[in-house]
Amino acid sequence: MNKLVKELLPALFTVAGLAVFLSAWNQLPETVPIHFGVTGRPDGYGPKIALAMLPVISIIMYISLSFGEASNRFNIPWKLTDENKEALLAHCRKLLWLMKVHTSALLAYIQWKAAETALSRADGLGAWFAPVFLGGTFLIIGWFYARGVQLAKNSFGDV
């Protein structure tokens, strides 16, 4: 996949979250939901400036995961050899890209739903939010480990 095309999806999520935040800013009340419980309903409130942390976190996560993805420095549970090094490093970069897409989508969604909840147009993140977010995270990590074991065995013969 072309690098530019690959960057488009997480970048669009990040920009969309920022756009939602900026477009809602002037309409937000002074007290907004800043924490949501496991059921997705707000259980903590604070000043609207606290919501400004979400776009900041989104941008920092995007940049950090992009730098990590460009790196060849990974801490993995498999021994790198000449035979498996390139495959495992590519696999690590794919993990970071998947986490960048997942995290940027998550943060864009939270920014949107937090603004909608503050404006009384929604009642939180939704009960499905925690299971979907956690499930997606564990699926990505599980796939990474299972595929990494396979790559390490195929090129080295032992893990």
Secondary structure, 3 states (H helix, E strand, C coil): CCHHHHHHHHHHHHHHHHHHHHHHHHHCCCEEEEEECCCCCEEEEEEHHHHHHHHHHHHHHHHHHHHHHHCCCCCCCCCCCCCCHHHHHHHHHHHHHHHHHHHHHHHHHHHHHHHHHHCCCCCCCCCCHHHHHHHHHHHHHHHHHHHHHHHHHHHHCCC
